[in-house]
Amino acid sequence: MSNLEQYVSPPTEVPAAELISVMDSSERANVDIQIVTAKRYPRNLKRSIENAIVMATLDVETADKMGYALNRGGKPITGPSVHLAKLIVAQYGNMRIDARVIAINEREVVSRGMAWDLESNNAYAVEVRRSIIGKNGRFSDDMITVTGNAANAIALRNAVFAVIPGAIVDKVYRAAQQTITGDLSDENKLIQSREKAIKYFNEQYGITEEEVIKLCGKYTKAQICASEIALLRGMMQALRDGDTTVEDLMSPIRNSKEAKSSKLTEMASRAAAKGAKKTTAKPVEESEDAAKETVDTETGEVKTTDSGEPMQAPNPQI
């Protein structure tokens, strides 16, 4: 499968009046009630942040989901995930969010994510485009649905983080990352987590140990420490959520000049080993039944016999 191309439009501020204008009367009335409620019961910012941190750091498994990691141009890109976006929205309160596929054409899926702070009347919309073309042509209907869901998640995440202040997002995200790395302060836990991560990538996605080391930007397995474990966990989460694919993740590594040179060397070594196993044909040994040459001592004539027995000299009297 070829690399999926991802196009993300920058967040666009949308006037609240424009959002209301496309709603039907019943939905508009519902939004009006939500706005009135938000004004009457404004959020407690401090409590919202504290609650979000408590939820994001509930355990290591939850903290893992709060971030993602991608490989772009051979360099890891990390950030808060859609799971963190939903968690913050739930604790932030007085928000309306939505994401849906708005178009499917021959080559791509287009998704639109929207986040609306009802209290401040601040709204943003983001469009995300994901390719539905692979090496075997257009995706199947099921794969198009999966791609659309991934596009929805990305669009929703970007829209939410365009509305909620970055200072709040960063604080909760850092707390989640500290939960992950803090659990690896013990050397034995670090080694176990390292081996577990390498095994997971190999069994689930066919990524070798050497490739995992390169994903971390390291040269040996021993150099993979707590921060790299957090990076690998972010990549795992990105693969699970559909933010990226194995092809996208590994393309900078597997298509590098070093990787291609290594493949050629490996192919040459295999060919040489295969050739060495071939044995040359052994000379045919003469069997006991093979024809043998005999010399007549009286006449000096060379004669052969199929039985291997010496031929009798001809009777000179005949």
N, C-alpha and C positions, 0 to 999 in steps of 0.2 A: 504494500500500500504506500502510495506517495505521501509526502508530508501534507497534512491538512493546513491550508492557509487560513489564517485568522485575521480578520480586519475589525478593528474596534474604533468606532467613531468617538471623538472627544465628547465628554459630557456636555449636554446642551441645556441651558436654563430654559424652562418652559413656564410661561405665565400661568398661574393657577386658574385664571379665567378661561384660558384655552383648554385646559384639562376638563373643566366643568362643562364647556360648551359641547363636547362630544359625548356627554353622558345623557342617558335618558332621564325622565323626570323622577322616577323612583330612586335611581342611583344618586341623582343630584341631591335629593332630599336627605338621603343617608349621609352624604358627604357634608352637607350643611350641619347636620346634627353632630358629626364628628368634630367639625371645626369649632362649633360652639362649646362642645365638651372640652376640647383642648385648651381653649381660652379660659374656661372656667377652672380647670384643674391643670395648671402648668406643671411641667416635669420638675422634679428635684434633681438637678444636674449631678450633684455630688453622690447622691444615693444611686442614681442610674449607673454611674461609672463604677462604684463599689460593687454593685450587684453584677455588673457585666464581668468584672474581674473574678469574682467568686465563681461564677458559672463557667468561665473560660478555663479556670485552673482547678476545676473540680477533681480531676485526676489526669494522669498522663495521656490516656486514650482520648479524652476530650480535648486536651491541649494540642494533641497532634492534628486534630481537625481544624484548628484555628488558622493554620497557615498553608501555603502551597509553595512549590518551587518548580521552576521551569529552566530548561537549558536553551539559551538563545545566543547563537554565535559562539558557542563553546564556553559561555559564562553563565553561571547560575543566577536566576532572577527569583527572588523570594518576596512574599507579601502576604497580607491577610486574605483569607479565603472567604467564599460565600457563606460558609458556616458561621464565621465570625460576624459577617454582616447581618445575618438573621438574628444572631444572639444579641448583638448590640441594639438592633431595632426593637427587639422584644423588651429590653430593659430601658431603652431610651424613651419609648412611649410616644404617643401622639403623632404617629407616622402612618402613612399609607403607601404600600409598595406593590409593584406588579411587574411581571415579566411574561411575555408571550411571543410566539413566532408570528411575524406579520407577513412573511412572504417566503415562498419556496419556488425557486426557478430551476433551470436546467443545471446550474453549476453551484448554487449556494443556498444556504438557509439564512434568513435575516430575522434576527430577534430584537425586540425592543424592551428595555428595562426602564422602569420609572420609580422614582422615590419622591415622596411629597411630605414635607414637614408641615403638618396641619397647624402647629402652634406658631411657627414663624412665617407660614405661607410661602415657603421656599421649595421649589420643585425642580428636578433635573430628569432628563431622559437620555438614554444611551442606546445606540444601535450596534449590534455585533453581527458580523457576517462570518459564516463558517463554510468552507468548501465541502461539497458532497461528491467530489470526483476523486476516484482512486485509480490505481494502475489498471484495474479491470473495468473501468468505466464508471457510470453513475452508481451510487450506493443503492442498496436495497431499501425498501420502505422502512424496515426495522432499524437499519443503520441511520437513515435520515431522521427518524424519531429520536434516536440516541444523540445524534449530532445537534438536533434542535434543542434538546434538554440541556446539553452542555452550553450551547449559546445562550439560553435563558439564564443559566446560573451566572455566566460571566457578565451578561448585561445587567442583571439585578445587583450583583456585587459592585460593579463600577458605578451604578446609579446611586446606591446607598452611600458609598464612600465619597461621592460628590456632594451629598447633602450633610452628612454627619461630619463635624469638624475633625480634621486629621489628628489633632492633639489627643482626642478621645480614643480614636482608633489605634493610634500608635501605643498608647499607654496600656490598653487591654492586650494588644498583640505582643508587646514586650513581656508582659506578665505571663502569657501562655508559653512563650519561648523559654523563659527562665524556669518554668515548671518542668519543661522537657530536659534542659541541660542540667538543672539542679539535681534531677533524679539520677544523672550519670556521673555524679561527683566521685562515686566509689569506682575504683579501677575494675573490679570484677563485674560490676553492672555495665560498665562501658564496654568491656570485652564481649559480654554476652549480647548486648544490644548491637554491637558491630557485626558479630557473626550472624545474628538473627536477621539483620537488614540485608546482608550479602546473600544469605540463603533465600530470603523472600524475593529479591529481585531475580535471582537465578531460576527459582522454581515457578514463579508467577509470570515472568516476562522474558525469560531466556537471556538475561543480561549477566555476563560473566563477572567474576570477581575483579579481573583487571579493568573492565569497563566501569564497574562501580567506583573503583579507586580514581579513575579518570574523571568521573562525574563530580567527585569531591575536589578535583583539582590537585590531587596528591600523587605521590610516586610509589608509596608502599601502604600496605594495610595498616601498619602500626601508626601511621600519621592521621588516621581517621579518628578524631576526638569528638567531644560532646557537640561542638558547633556543626561538625560535618554530619553527625547522626541526626541532628535537628533538620539539616538540609535534606538528607535522604528521606526522612519522614515526610517532609513537605512534598517531595517528588512522588512518594507513594500516594499521598492524598490527592495530588493533581491528577495522577493516573486513574485513581478510583472515581474522581468527580468528572472525568472527561475533559479537564482543562487542557490536557495534552495527550499525546499518544506515544507509544514506544518508539515509533519511527521519528516523530518530532524530537523526542528527548535524546535519542541516540544518534541522530543524523550528524551533528557536528563532530562526533567522535568516530563513528564508523565510516564516515566519508572523508576523513582527514587524510592527508598525504602519508602520514605515519602509519595509519591503519591499512591503507591500500598497499603500502610497501611491505608491511608485515604479512598481509594475506598472500602477496606474490611469493615472499620467501617461504611461507608455510606450504604453498602449493608446489614450489620447486623441491622442497625437502621431501614431500610425500611422493612426488614423481621419482625422485632419486631412490627412495627407499623401496618403492615398488619395483623399479628396474633391478635393484640389487638382489631381489628375491628370485628373479628369473634365473634359471640354471641353463647352461648351455647343453646341447644334446650330447649324450655320452657316445663314444665310438662303439660301434656294434662289435661285440665280442664274438669270436668264432666259436661256434658250438662244436660239440663232438661230432655232430652230423654234417658239419660244413665240409665243403670239398677241400681236399688237401693235395698238395703236389708231391709226386714221387719221381725218383730218377732211376731209370734202368741202368744198372751198373755195367752191363755188357754193351749196350748200344749208346748209352748216354742220352737217351730220349726222355724228355720230361712228360710225365703222364699224371692224370688226376683221377681220383676215385671219389664217388659220392658217399661211400660208407666210411671213408677215413682209413680203410685198410690198404696196406701196400699192394700194388698191382703185381701180378706174377709176370715175370719176364716172358716174352713170347717164345714159343718153342722154335728154336732155330732150324729144326728139321722140317717144319711145315713150310 
